Amino acid sequence: MHAHPLFTGGPVLTPEGRTASAVAVTGDRISAVGHAGVRELAGPRAGVVDLAGRLLPPGPRTSRGRTS
C-alpha cells in the first residue's frame, strides 16, 4: 500500500523531540517519518502537502487500550 498523503518541505517534530523532513500517512496512521527515503513510499496518486517551511508538530497522543 502506498502512502497518501506525504507531508514534506518543512521540519517535522516527532513526539520524541527529533526532527525529520517528511511524514507519510497510510490510511489513518503515520506509516513513516524520516528524510528522503520517506518520499519513496508515495504512490503515483499520492497527495503531497508542501509545508512551505512551516513546522509540523506532533499530534496528541492517545491510548489505544480500552476499558469497559
Secondary structure, DSSP 8 states (H G I E B T S, - for coil): --B--EEEEEEEE-TTS-EEEEEEEETTEEEEEESGGGGGGB-TT--EEE-TT--B------------
